Amino acid sequence: IFLYPNTIFEYFKMIKILTRDEESQEYGKQTYSELPPTSHTLKPITTGSSVIGLVYKDGVVIASDTQVSYGSMVKLKDQQRVAKINDTTVLASSGEYSDWQEACNLMEKIEQKSRNEDDGIQYNAKDYANYLARVNYQHRNKFNPLYINSIVGGFQKGEKYLAMIDIHGALLEGKSLVTGMANYFSKPIIWNDWNENQSEEEVKEILIRCFKVLFYRDVAATDNIHIAVVNKNGVKIDKVHVDSKWDYKLA
């Protein structure tokens, strides 16, 4: 059927779903019900827990564990929640896993478009952090937020960059940033033992200690983590197992 543009909306408004009337005793009697209303995600369903980002003397390190939870139950145990956007930028998020995937897809489309244009301009971590902040703010204003708190880190032309973007689109730059339960369990370790002039290995050791505590204390954490290092050599993401001790004996 050919429809003029000004009648398309009215046509679709008239469409209804045909359903069987279970209350009817008469065989074959049918009624029409209205289309269900459009709804948005009201709360996160499959979620990832803590992310920690630290600056060190030669670059930036960002780490997260590999577990994705369904409420208080484990849904996926070996999912990477740290993504390489380009050779200078890394993104990691806690919160709704599918929203993090959406954020990664949006950034990858921008990066692909930049490569296609081949104009010598490469977006850096600060560009992507500001972009994600605007995306989160836009979704929040539409009452359909991305349920993620993200950390973006990068290193370009000798400059280190680390920023956190929350669910509302607020952007905070810093040298040590955490999300999720790490706000409660990891900050004392970072405050006491970390400084920005440490080596890569020293910072990694601090991160492993932080995630060891989280594994003990956070039901949504696991003992496998991904550590992303961004420096002058590019981006490197390694998977690390966190050792734990459970064979304590009563005196």
C-alpha positions in Angstrom: 0.0 0.0 0.0 1.4 3.4 -0.9 1.3 5.9 1.9 1.9 9.6 1.8 4.2 10.9 4.5 1.5 12.7 6.3 -0.6 9.6 6.7 2.2 7.2 7.8 2.0 8.2 11.5 -1.8 7.8 11.5 -1.5 4.4 9.8 0.8 3.0 12.4 -1.3 4.4 15.2 -4.1 2.3 13.9 -2.1 -1.0 14.0 -3.0 -3.2 16.9 -1.9 -6.7 18.1 -4.4 -9.5 17.5 -4.7 -11.6 20.6 -7.0 -14.5 21.8 -9.5 -13.5 24.4 -8.9 -16.1 27.1 -12.0 -15.0 29.0 -14.3 -15.9 26.1 -16.1 -19.2 26.0 -17.0 -18.8 22.4 -14.4 -20.5 20.1 -12.6 -18.1 17.8 -13.8 -14.9 19.4 -10.9 -12.4 19.3 -10.2 -9.0 20.6 -7.6 -6.3 19.9 -5.2 -4.9 22.5 -3.1 -1.7 22.4 0.6 -1.7 21.6 2.7 -1.7 24.8 4.2 1.7 25.8 7.8 2.5 25.1 9.9 1.9 28.2 13.6 2.6 29.2 16.0 0.6 31.3 15.1 1.4 34.9 18.1 -0.2 36.6 21.3 -2.1 35.6 20.8 -5.8 35.0 24.2 -7.3 34.1 26.9 -5.3 35.9 30.7 -5.1 36.3 32.3 -3.9 39.5 35.3 -1.8 40.3 37.7 0.0 38.0 40.9 1.7 39.2 43.1 4.1 37.2 46.5 5.4 38.4 49.1 7.6 36.8 52.8 6.5 37.0 56.0 8.1 35.9 55.8 6.9 32.3 52.1 6.8 31.6 48.8 5.5 32.9 47.6 2.2 34.2 43.9 1.2 34.4 42.6 -2.1 35.8 39.3 -4.0 36.3 38.3 -7.5 37.1 36.7 -9.9 34.7 33.4 -10.7 36.3 29.9 -9.7 35.1 27.1 -10.2 37.7 23.4 -10.7 37.5 22.3 -9.2 40.7 24.3 -11.0 43.4 24.9 -14.0 41.2 27.8 -14.6 38.8 26.7 -14.4 35.1 30.0 -14.2 33.3 33.4 -14.9 34.8 35.9 -14.1 32.1 34.8 -10.9 30.3 37.3 -8.1 29.4 36.0 -4.7 30.7 39.0 -2.7 29.6 38.9 -1.6 25.9 41.6 -0.2 23.7 40.1 2.6 21.7 43.3 3.6 19.8 47.0 3.5 20.4 46.8 6.3 23.0 43.4 5.7 24.7 41.8 3.1 27.0 38.3 2.9 28.4 37.0 0.9 31.3 33.6 1.1 33.1 31.7 -0.2 36.1 28.0 -0.6 35.9 25.7 -2.0 33.2 27.9 -4.2 30.9 25.8 -3.5 27.7 26.0 0.2 28.3 29.8 -0.1 28.4 29.6 -2.0 25.1 27.5 0.8 23.6 30.0 3.4 24.8 32.9 1.4 23.2 30.9 1.0 19.9 30.3 4.8 19.7 34.0 5.5 20.3 35.1 2.9 17.8 32.8 4.4 15.1 34.4 7.8 15.7 37.9 6.2 15.6 37.1 4.4 12.3 35.8 7.6 10.8 39.0 9.4 11.8 41.1 6.6 10.2 39.0 6.8 7.0 39.5 10.5 6.7 43.3 10.0 6.9 43.9 13.6 7.6 46.7 13.1 10.2 44.5 14.0 13.1 44.1 11.5 15.9 41.7 11.9 18.8 43.3 11.5 22.2 42.0 10.4 25.6 40.9 13.9 26.5 38.8 14.1 23.4 37.1 10.8 24.1 36.5 11.6 27.8 34.7 14.9 26.8 32.8 13.0 24.2 31.6 10.4 26.6 30.7 13.0 29.1 28.4 14.7 26.5 26.9 11.3 25.6 26.1 10.5 29.2 24.6 13.9 29.8 22.4 13.6 26.7 21.1 10.2 27.8 20.5 11.5 31.3 18.4 14.4 29.9 16.3 11.9 28.0 15.7 9.9 31.2 17.4 7.0 29.6 20.9 7.1 31.1 23.9 4.9 30.4 24.3 3.2 33.7 28.1 3.3 33.8 30.8 5.1 35.7 33.8 5.2 33.3 37.6 5.8 33.5 39.4 7.0 30.4 43.1 7.1 30.3 45.7 7.9 27.8 49.2 9.1 26.9 50.1 11.2 23.9 53.0 13.5 23.1 54.5 13.1 26.6 51.3 14.0 28.3 49.4 11.7 30.7 45.7 11.9 31.0 43.2 10.3 33.4 39.5 11.1 33.8 36.3 9.7 35.3 32.9 10.2 33.8 29.8 9.4 35.9 26.3 8.4 35.0 25.1 12.1 34.9 27.9 13.2 32.5 30.1 14.9 35.1 33.8 14.7 34.2 36.6 14.6 36.8 40.2 14.6 35.9 42.8 13.3 38.4 45.9 11.2 38.9 44.2 8.4 40.9 40.6 7.5 40.2 38.3 4.6 41.2 34.8 3.5 40.6 32.4 1.0 42.3 33.3 -0.7 45.6 36.9 0.4 45.1 35.8 3.7 46.5 35.4 2.0 49.9 38.0 -0.7 49.9 40.9 0.5 47.8 41.4 4.1 48.5 43.3 3.6 51.8 45.9 1.4 50.0 46.3 4.0 47.2 46.5 6.9 49.6 49.2 5.2 51.7 51.3 3.4 49.1 50.9 5.1 45.7 52.6 8.2 44.2 52.7 9.3 40.6 56.5 9.0 40.3 56.5 5.2 40.9 57.5 2.7 38.2 55.1 0.5 36.2 55.8 -2.6 38.2 55.3 -0.7 41.5 51.9 0.6 40.4 50.8 -2.8 39.1 51.7 -4.3 42.5 49.5 -1.8 44.2 46.6 -2.5 41.8 46.9 -6.3 42.5 46.7 -5.6 46.2 43.6 -3.5 45.7 41.9 -6.2 43.7 42.9 -8.8 46.2 41.0 -6.9 48.9 38.1 -6.4 46.6 38.0 -10.2 45.9 37.8 -10.8 49.6 35.2 -8.1 50.3 33.1 -7.6 47.2 30.7 -10.3 46.1 30.7 -8.9 42.5 34.6 -9.2 42.2 36.7 -12.0 41.0 40.4 -13.0 41.2 41.2 -12.4 37.6 41.9 -8.9 36.4 43.0 -7.0 33.2 45.6 -4.4 33.5 46.0 -1.9 30.7 49.2 0.2 30.4 49.3 3.3 28.2 52.7 4.9 27.6 54.9 6.0 24.8 55.0 2.5 23.4 51.2 2.4 23.0 48.6 0.3 24.7 49.2 -3.1 26.3 46.5 -5.1 28.1 47.5 -8.1 30.3 45.4 -10.6 32.2 46.7 -11.2 35.7 45.5 -13.7 38.4 45.3 -12.4 41.9 46.5 -14.9 44.5 44.4 -15.3 47.6 44.7 -17.3 50.8 41.9 -19.4 52.3 43.6 -22.2 54.2 43.7 -20.5 57.5 43.7 -22.8 60.5 42.1 -22.2 63.9 44.5 -22.1 66.7 
